[in-house]
Amino acid sequence: NHATKARQVLQVCERNLQDATQLNYDFRNPFVVCGATFTPIYRGQKEVSCPYCIARFVPDIAGKLCS
């Protein structure tokens, strides 16, 4: 049963609380996530947008195709 398995996985996760991946962001500062690097782009920082899908990127990605 999928529901039972999901509950078991959730119980294991709740017992082993840890952040396996350190995230580099300030939760008090509003931001969007770069669609390529997955890093935060904080309000006021330079960014570029894909003209097709409007995804936002860090300026280093400018000129590259959105994937």
Biopython code that builds the backbone (N, CA, C, O; Angstrom):
import numpy as np
from Bio.PDB.StructureBuilder import StructureBuilder

atoms = [
    (1, "ASN", "N", (0.849, -1.177, 0.000)),
    (1, "ASN", "CA", (0.000, 0.000, 0.000)),
    (1, "ASN", "C", (0.899, 1.246, 0.000)),
    (1, "ASN", "O", (1.806, 1.363, 0.824)),
    (2, "HIS", "N", (0.642, 2.157, -0.915)),
    (2, "HIS", "CA", (1.467, 3.360, -1.058)),
    (2, "HIS", "C", (1.335, 4.297, 0.138)),
    (2, "HIS", "O", (2.317, 4.915, 0.548)),
    (3, "ALA", "N", (0.151, 4.408, 0.695)),
    (3, "ALA", "CA", (-0.057, 5.303, 1.834)),
    (3, "ALA", "C", (0.730, 4.821, 3.048)),
    (3, "ALA", "O", (1.320, 5.631, 3.763)),
    (4, "THR", "N", (0.744, 3.532, 3.284)),
    (4, "THR", "CA", (1.487, 2.970, 4.411)),
    (4, "THR", "C", (2.980, 3.205, 4.232)),
    (4, "THR", "O", (3.671, 3.597, 5.172)),
    (5, "LYS", "N", (3.469, 2.967, 3.034)),
    (5, "LYS", "CA", (4.891, 3.177, 2.744)),
    (5, "LYS", "C", (5.267, 4.650, 2.929)),
    (5, "LYS", "O", (6.328, 4.957, 3.472)),
    (6, "ALA", "N", (4.406, 5.549, 2.482)),
    (6, "ALA", "CA", (4.661, 6.982, 2.634)),
    (6, "ALA", "C", (4.727, 7.368, 4.104)),
    (6, "ALA", "O", (5.584, 8.159, 4.498)),
    (7, "ARG", "N", (3.832, 6.820, 4.920)),
    (7, "ARG", "CA", (3.854, 7.106, 6.358)),
    (7, "ARG", "C", (5.141, 6.585, 6.996)),
    (7, "ARG", "O", (5.714, 7.248, 7.860)),
    (8, "GLN", "N", (5.595, 5.412, 6.581)),
    (8, "GLN", "CA", (6.830, 4.848, 7.127)),
    (8, "GLN", "C", (8.035, 5.720, 6.773)),
    (8, "GLN", "O", (8.896, 5.971, 7.616)),
    (9, "VAL", "N", (8.089, 6.172, 5.537)),
    (9, "VAL", "CA", (9.189, 7.040, 5.112)),
    (9, "VAL", "C", (9.153, 8.342, 5.896)),
    (9, "VAL", "O", (10.196, 8.832, 6.328)),
    (10, "LEU", "N", (7.981, 8.901, 6.081)),
    (10, "LEU", "CA", (7.830, 10.141, 6.834)),
    (10, "LEU", "C", (8.288, 9.966, 8.277)),
    (10, "LEU", "O", (8.941, 10.853, 8.826)),
    (11, "GLN", "N", (7.959, 8.843, 8.897)),
    (11, "GLN", "CA", (8.376, 8.583, 10.272)),
    (11, "GLN", "C", (9.898, 8.501, 10.379)),
    (11, "GLN", "O", (10.482, 9.033, 11.323)),
    (12, "VAL", "N", (10.537, 7.842, 9.425)),
    (12, "VAL", "CA", (11.998, 7.744, 9.435)),
    (12, "VAL", "C", (12.620, 9.129, 9.282)),
    (12, "VAL", "O", (13.588, 9.460, 9.965)),
    (13, "CYS", "N", (12.063, 9.925, 8.391)),
    (13, "CYS", "CA", (12.584, 11.279, 8.176)),
    (13, "CYS", "C", (12.432, 12.137, 9.425)),
    (13, "CYS", "O", (13.326, 12.917, 9.753)),
    (14, "GLU", "N", (11.322, 12.001, 10.115)),
    (14, "GLU", "CA", (11.087, 12.795, 11.316)),
    (14, "GLU", "C", (12.009, 12.380, 12.453)),
    (14, "GLU", "O", (12.324, 13.202, 13.314)),
    (15, "ARG", "N", (12.446, 11.133, 12.478)),
    (15, "ARG", "CA", (13.371, 10.669, 13.510)),
    (15, "ARG", "C", (14.797, 11.127, 13.235)),
    (15, "ARG", "O", (15.577, 11.336, 14.164)),
    (16, "ASN", "N", (15.133, 11.281, 11.974)),
    (16, "ASN", "CA", (16.500, 11.632, 11.580)),
    (16, "ASN", "C", (16.548, 13.041, 11.007)),
    (16, "ASN", "O", (16.894, 13.230, 9.841)),
    (17, "LEU", "N", (16.202, 14.024, 11.821)),
    (17, "LEU", "CA", (16.185, 15.407, 11.352)),
    (17, "LEU", "C", (17.604, 15.917, 11.148)),
    (17, "LEU", "O", (18.374, 16.027, 12.102)),
    (18, "GLN", "N", (17.944, 16.225, 9.916)),
    (18, "GLN", "CA", (19.230, 16.836, 9.615)),
    (18, "GLN", "C", (19.169, 17.503, 8.254)),
    (18, "GLN", "O", (18.406, 17.100, 7.376)),
    (19, "ASP", "N", (19.981, 18.521, 8.100)),
    (19, "ASP", "CA", (20.085, 19.208, 6.816)),
    (19, "ASP", "C", (21.273, 18.620, 6.074)),
    (19, "ASP", "O", (22.419, 18.967, 6.360)),
    (20, "ALA", "N", (21.012, 17.746, 5.136)),
    (20, "ALA", "CA", (22.087, 17.111, 4.383)),
    (20, "ALA", "C", (22.758, 18.102, 3.450)),
    (20, "ALA", "O", (23.945, 17.969, 3.150)),
    (21, "THR", "N", (22.014, 19.084, 2.992)),
    (21, "THR", "CA", (22.549, 20.084, 2.080)),
    (21, "THR", "C", (22.436, 21.458, 2.718)),
    (21, "THR", "O", (21.348, 21.888, 3.103)),
    (22, "GLN", "N", (23.556, 22.138, 2.827)),
    (22, "GLN", "CA", (23.543, 23.492, 3.360)),
    (22, "GLN", "C", (23.051, 24.441, 2.273)),
    (22, "GLN", "O", (23.560, 24.425, 1.153)),
    (23, "LEU", "N", (22.079, 25.253, 2.601)),
    (23, "LEU", "CA", (21.535, 26.209, 1.649)),
    (23, "LEU", "C", (22.107, 27.588, 1.924)),
    (23, "LEU", "O", (22.207, 28.011, 3.076)),
    (24, "ASN", "N", (22.476, 28.278, 0.875)),
    (24, "ASN", "CA", (23.086, 29.595, 0.991)),
    (24, "ASN", "C", (22.036, 30.661, 0.697)),
    (24, "ASN", "O", (21.920, 31.131, -0.435)),
    (25, "TYR", "N", (21.277, 31.039, 1.715)),
    (25, "TYR", "CA", (20.273, 32.082, 1.523)),
    (25, "TYR", "C", (19.931, 32.736, 2.851)),
    (25, "TYR", "O", (20.158, 32.169, 3.919)),
    (26, "ASP", "N", (19.386, 33.928, 2.762)),
    (26, "ASP", "CA", (18.929, 34.669, 3.934)),
    (26, "ASP", "C", (17.406, 34.638, 3.913)),
    (26, "ASP", "O", (16.788, 35.292, 3.074)),
    (27, "PHE", "N", (16.801, 33.897, 4.812)),
    (27, "PHE", "CA", (15.347, 33.717, 4.802)),
    (27, "PHE", "C", (14.594, 35.005, 5.107)),
    (27, "PHE", "O", (13.390, 35.089, 4.863)),
    (28, "ARG", "N", (15.290, 36.014, 5.639)),
    (28, "ARG", "CA", (14.618, 37.280, 5.951)),
    (28, "ARG", "C", (14.585, 38.230, 4.761)),
    (28, "ARG", "O", (13.879, 39.237, 4.800)),
    (29, "ASN", "N", (15.334, 37.930, 3.708)),
    (29, "ASN", "CA", (15.448, 38.810, 2.550)),
    (29, "ASN", "C", (14.712, 38.170, 1.369)),
    (29, "ASN", "O", (15.062, 37.058, 0.974)),
    (30, "PRO", "N", (13.707, 38.831, 0.797)),
    (30, "PRO", "CA", (12.961, 38.245, -0.325)),
    (30, "PRO", "C", (13.878, 37.961, -1.516)),
    (30, "PRO", "O", (14.775, 38.744, -1.827)),
    (31, "PHE", "N", (13.637, 36.834, -2.170)),
    (31, "PHE", "CA", (14.469, 36.464, -3.303)),
    (31, "PHE", "C", (13.703, 35.579, -4.267)),
    (31, "PHE", "O", (12.651, 35.031, -3.938)),
    (32, "VAL", "N", (14.260, 35.450, -5.476)),
    (32, "VAL", "CA", (13.813, 34.458, -6.453)),
    (32, "VAL", "C", (15.002, 33.537, -6.688)),
    (32, "VAL", "O", (16.138, 33.894, -6.378)),
    (33, "VAL", "N", (14.747, 32.365, -7.229)),
    (33, "VAL", "CA", (15.809, 31.392, -7.445)),
    (33, "VAL", "C", (16.235, 31.410, -8.908)),
    (33, "VAL", "O", (15.393, 31.395, -9.806)),
    (34, "CYS", "N", (17.531, 31.443, -9.139)),
    (34, "CYS", "CA", (18.068, 31.389, -10.498)),
    (34, "CYS", "C", (17.686, 30.049, -11.117)),
    (34, "CYS", "O", (17.876, 29.000, -10.502)),
    (35, "GLY", "N", (17.154, 30.085, -12.320)),
    (35, "GLY", "CA", (16.706, 28.874, -12.996)),
    (35, "GLY", "C", (17.824, 27.967, -13.463)),
    (35, "GLY", "O", (17.559, 26.824, -13.836)),
    (36, "ALA", "N", (19.066, 28.431, -13.458)),
    (36, "ALA", "CA", (20.188, 27.613, -13.908)),
    (36, "ALA", "C", (21.074, 27.163, -12.749)),
    (36, "ALA", "O", (21.449, 25.994, -12.666)),
    (37, "THR", "N", (21.406, 28.093, -11.857)),
    (37, "THR", "CA", (22.332, 27.770, -10.770)),
    (37, "THR", "C", (21.614, 27.412, -9.475)),
    (37, "THR", "O", (22.230, 26.896, -8.542)),
    (38, "PHE", "N", (20.323, 27.683, -9.415)),
    (38, "PHE", "CA", (19.503, 27.435, -8.224)),
    (38, "PHE", "C", (20.015, 28.192, -7.005)),
    (38, "PHE", "O", (19.865, 27.733, -5.872)),
    (39, "THR", "N", (20.613, 29.338, -7.237)),
    (39, "THR", "CA", (21.063, 30.198, -6.152)),
    (39, "THR", "C", (20.073, 31.346, -5.995)),
    (39, "THR", "O", (19.380, 31.693, -6.951)),
    (40, "PRO", "N", (19.994, 31.939, -4.812)),
    (40, "PRO", "CA", (19.046, 33.039, -4.621)),
    (40, "PRO", "C", (19.501, 34.310, -5.328)),
    (40, "PRO", "O", (20.689, 34.630, -5.369)),
    (41, "ILE", "N", (18.534, 35.018, -5.878)),
    (41, "ILE", "CA", (18.760, 36.354, -6.430)),
    (41, "ILE", "C", (17.924, 37.286, -5.559)),
    (41, "ILE", "O", (16.698, 37.313, -5.663)),
    (42, "TYR", "N", (18.595, 38.048, -4.703)),
    (42, "TYR", "CA", (17.893, 38.897, -3.755)),
    (42, "TYR", "C", (17.379, 40.165, -4.416)),
    (42, "TYR", "O", (17.897, 40.599, -5.445)),
    (43, "ARG", "N", (16.365, 40.744, -3.820)),
    (43, "ARG", "CA", (15.789, 41.991, -4.319)),
    (43, "ARG", "C", (16.894, 43.038, -4.434)),
    (43, "ARG", "O", (17.672, 43.243, -3.502)),
    (44, "GLY", "N", (16.950, 43.697, -5.590)),
    (44, "GLY", "CA", (17.950, 44.724, -5.821)),
    (44, "GLY", "C", (19.191, 44.231, -6.545)),
    (44, "GLY", "O", (19.966, 45.043, -7.050)),
    (45, "GLN", "N", (19.402, 42.913, -6.608)),
    (45, "GLN", "CA", (20.547, 42.386, -7.340)),
    (45, "GLN", "C", (20.225, 42.331, -8.828)),
    (45, "GLN", "O", (19.061, 42.250, -9.221)),
    (46, "LYS", "N", (21.264, 42.376, -9.646)),
    (46, "LYS", "CA", (21.058, 42.295, -11.092)),
    (46, "LYS", "C", (20.605, 40.895, -11.459)),
    (46, "LYS", "O", (21.040, 39.907, -10.868)),
    (47, "GLU", "N", (19.720, 40.830, -12.450)),
    (47, "GLU", "CA", (19.212, 39.550, -12.939)),
    (47, "GLU", "C", (18.825, 39.713, -14.394)),
    (47, "GLU", "O", (18.628, 40.832, -14.867)),
    (48, "VAL", "N", (18.715, 38.610, -15.100)),
    (48, "VAL", "CA", (18.219, 38.611, -16.477)),
    (48, "VAL", "C", (17.039, 37.656, -16.531)),
    (48, "VAL", "O", (16.963, 36.701, -15.758)),
    (49, "SER", "N", (16.117, 37.923, -17.453)),
    (49, "SER", "CA", (14.925, 37.084, -17.587)),
    (49, "SER", "C", (14.883, 36.469, -18.973)),
    (49, "SER", "O", (15.294, 37.091, -19.952)),
    (50, "CYS", "N", (14.388, 35.255, -19.050)),
    (50, "CYS", "CA", (14.171, 34.591, -20.328)),
    (50, "CYS", "C", (12.958, 35.255, -20.987)),
    (50, "CYS", "O", (11.901, 35.338, -20.362)),
    (51, "PRO", "N", (13.080, 35.727, -22.227)),
    (51, "PRO", "CA", (11.938, 36.384, -22.867)),
    (51, "PRO", "C", (10.801, 35.421, -23.195)),
    (51, "PRO", "O", (9.670, 35.848, -23.425)),
    (52, "TYR", "N", (11.098, 34.139, -23.216)),
    (52, "TYR", "CA", (10.076, 33.154, -23.560)),
    (52, "TYR", "C", (9.285, 32.703, -22.331)),
    (52, "TYR", "O", (8.055, 32.756, -22.325)),
    (53, "CYS", "N", (9.996, 32.261, -21.290)),
    (53, "CYS", "CA", (9.291, 31.682, -20.130)),
    (53, "CYS", "C", (9.322, 32.583, -18.898)),
    (53, "CYS", "O", (8.692, 32.267, -17.888)),
    (54, "ILE", "N", (10.042, 33.695, -18.967)),
    (54, "ILE", "CA", (10.139, 34.683, -17.901)),
    (54, "ILE", "C", (10.883, 34.156, -16.664)),
    (54, "ILE", "O", (10.809, 34.762, -15.595)),
    (55, "ALA", "N", (11.596, 33.032, -16.805)),
    (55, "ALA", "CA", (12.427, 32.540, -15.707)),
    (55, "ALA", "C", (13.535, 33.555, -15.460)),
    (55, "ALA", "O", (13.974, 34.238, -16.386)),
    (56, "ARG", "N", (13.982, 33.655, -14.228)),
    (56, "ARG", "CA", (15.011, 34.633, -13.888)),
    (56, "ARG", "C", (16.343, 33.926, -13.639)),
    (56, "ARG", "O", (16.395, 32.811, -13.121)),
    (57, "PHE", "N", (17.416, 34.616, -14.028)),
    (57, "PHE", "CA", (18.750, 34.039, -13.956)),
    (57, "PHE", "C", (19.754, 35.072, -13.464)),
    (57, "PHE", "O", (19.520, 36.278, -13.550)),
    (58, "VAL", "N", (20.888, 34.575, -12.940)),
    (58, "VAL", "CA", (21.994, 35.469, -12.595)),
    (58, "VAL", "C", (22.585, 35.988, -13.900)),
    (58, "VAL", "O", (22.481, 35.311, -14.922)),
    (59, "PRO", "N", (23.208, 37.179, -13.897)),
    (59, "PRO", "CA", (23.720, 37.767, -15.142)),
    (59, "PRO", "C", (24.731, 36.897, -15.892)),
    (59, "PRO", "O", (24.862, 37.033, -17.108)),
    (60, "ASP", "N", (25.446, 36.010, -15.203)),
    (60, "ASP", "CA", (26.420, 35.134, -15.873)),
    (60, "ASP", "C", (25.766, 34.241, -16.920)),
    (60, "ASP", "O", (26.443, 33.771, -17.835)),
    (61, "ILE", "N", (24.478, 34.002, -16.804)),
    (61, "ILE", "CA", (23.755, 33.096, -17.697)),
    (61, "ILE", "C", (23.218, 33.838, -18.923)),
    (61, "ILE", "O", (22.696, 33.204, -19.839)),
    (62, "ALA", "N", (23.335, 35.154, -18.955)),
    (62, "ALA", "CA", (22.787, 35.959, -20.059)),
    (62, "ALA", "C", (23.307, 35.461, -21.399)),
    (62, "ALA", "O", (24.498, 35.191, -21.551)),
    (63, "GLY", "N", (22.406, 35.339, -22.370)),
    (63, "GLY", "CA", (22.765, 34.914, -23.712)),
    (63, "GLY", "C", (22.710, 33.424, -23.938)),
    (63, "GLY", "O", (22.827, 32.972, -25.077)),
    (64, "LYS", "N", (22.535, 32.650, -22.893)),
    (64, "LYS", "CA", (22.432, 31.198, -23.027)),
    (64, "LYS", "C", (20.966, 30.815, -23.135)),
    (64, "LYS", "O", (20.094, 31.517, -22.623)),
    (65, "LEU", "N", (20.701, 29.714, -23.794)),
    (65, "LEU", "CA", (19.322, 29.270, -23.961)),
    (65, "LEU", "C", (18.742, 28.752, -22.657)),
    (65, "LEU", "O", (19.429, 28.094, -21.876)),
    (66, "CYS", "N", (17.502, 29.049, -22.436)),
    (66, "CYS", "CA", (16.778, 28.540, -21.274)),
    (66, "CYS", "C", (16.469, 27.071, -21.520)),
    (66, "CYS", "O", (15.973, 26.709, -22.587)),
    (67, "SER", "N", (16.753, 26.242, -20.559)),
    (67, "SER", "CA", (16.443, 24.818, -20.727)),
    (67, "SER", "C", (15.518, 24.408, -19.623)),
    (67, "SER", "O", (15.116, 23.247, -19.554)),
]
sb = StructureBuilder()
sb.init_structure("model")
sb.init_model(0)
sb.init_chain("A")
sb.init_seg("    ")
for serial, (resi, resn, name, xyz) in enumerate(atoms, 1):
    if name == "N":
        sb.init_residue(resn, " ", resi, " ")
    sb.init_atom(name, np.array(xyz, "f"), 0.0, 1.0, " ", f" {name:<3s}", serial, name[0])
structure = sb.get_structure()
